[in-house]
Amino acid sequence: MLYLVLKYLHIIGAAVLLGTGTGIAFFMLAAHLEGKPVVIAGVARIVVIADFIFTATAVIAQPITGWLLALQAGYSLREGWIVWSIVLYVFTGAFWLPVVWMQMRLRDLASKAVANDAPLPDEYHRIFWHWCAFGVPAFAAVAAIFWLMIARPQI
C-alpha cells in the first residue's frame, strides 16, 4: 500500500511540474503576444505566485517521493534510467531557477510601464527571449524524464 501511495504522489508531482510549466509558458506567451503592459503585468504576477506555490512544492516533493519509491520498489539509485532522470532533473532546475527570476523581472518591468503609462522597455523584450530560450530545454528535459520513468530503459 505504501508503494502505491508513493507512486500516486510521485505521479501527481510530475503532472504538476509538467502541467504548471506548460500552463505558465502558455499564459506568459499569450500575454506577451497581446503586447499590453497591463495584461503582461497581471499575468506575470499570477505566474510568479503559481510557480512558488505549485512548481516549488513539486520540485521539493519529487526527489523525496522518487527516492522513497525506489527504496520501496527495490530499485538501485545507480540504475541508468534513474541516474539519467536525476541528471535531467538537476539540468531542469538549473534552467528553472533563472526563469523564476526572469518572470519576476518581467512582472516588475511591465508593472513599471503601466505605472508610468509607458511602453515596455527593451530590457523586457531581451529578458522575455531569454525566458523562452531557457524554457525550451527545461521542458524537453521534463518530457525526457517522463519517458524514462515510463519506459525504464536499460541504460
ChimeraX attribute file (.defattr): number of C-alpha atoms within 10 A of each C-alpha:
attribute: neighborCount
match mode: 1-to-1
recipient: residues
	/A:1	6
	/A:2	10
	/A:3	15
	/A:4	11
	/A:5	12
	/A:6	19
	/A:7	19
	/A:8	14
	/A:9	18
	/A:10	22
	/A:11	17
	/A:12	15
	/A:13	23
	/A:14	21
	/A:15	14
	/A:16	17
	/A:17	22
	/A:18	18
	/A:19	14
	/A:20	18
	/A:21	21
	/A:22	14
	/A:23	14
	/A:24	20
	/A:25	18
	/A:26	12
	/A:27	16
	/A:28	24
	/A:29	16
	/A:30	14
	/A:31	19
	/A:32	18
	/A:33	10
	/A:34	12
	/A:35	13
	/A:36	15
	/A:37	24
	/A:38	19
	/A:39	18
	/A:40	27
	/A:41	24
	/A:42	14
	/A:43	19
	/A:44	25
	/A:45	18
	/A:46	15
	/A:47	23
	/A:48	19
	/A:49	12
	/A:50	16
	/A:51	20
	/A:52	13
	/A:53	11
	/A:54	16
	/A:55	22
	/A:56	14
	/A:57	14
	/A:58	24
	/A:59	17
	/A:60	11
	/A:61	16
	/A:62	19
	/A:63	15
	/A:64	14
	/A:65	21
	/A:66	20
	/A:67	17
	/A:68	17
	/A:69	21
	/A:70	17
	/A:71	13
	/A:72	14
	/A:73	11
	/A:74	9
	/A:75	12
	/A:76	12
	/A:77	14
	/A:78	9
	/A:79	14
	/A:80	15
	/A:81	20
	/A:82	22
	/A:83	14
	/A:84	16
	/A:85	21
	/A:86	16
	/A:87	14
	/A:88	19
	/A:89	19
	/A:90	14
	/A:91	15
	/A:92	20
	/A:93	15
	/A:94	13
	/A:95	18
	/A:96	22
	/A:97	12
	/A:98	14
	/A:99	23
	/A:100	16
	/A:101	13
	/A:102	19
	/A:103	21
	/A:104	18
	/A:105	17
	/A:106	26
	/A:107	24
	/A:108	17
	/A:109	22
	/A:110	26
	/A:111	22
	/A:112	18
	/A:113	19
	/A:114	18
	/A:115	11
	/A:116	9
	/A:117	11
	/A:118	12
	/A:119	15
	/A:120	19
	/A:121	12
	/A:122	10
	/A:123	11
	/A:124	19
	/A:125	14
	/A:126	11
	/A:127	16
	/A:128	20
	/A:129	11
	/A:130	14
	/A:131	22
	/A:132	14
	/A:133	13
	/A:134	19
	/A:135	19
	/A:136	12
	/A:137	15
	/A:138	22
	/A:139	19
	/A:140	13
	/A:141	20
	/A:142	20
	/A:143	14
	/A:144	16
	/A:145	23
	/A:146	17
	/A:147	14
	/A:148	17
	/A:149	13
	/A:150	10
	/A:151	10
	/A:152	15
	/A:153	12
	/A:154	8
	/A:155	9
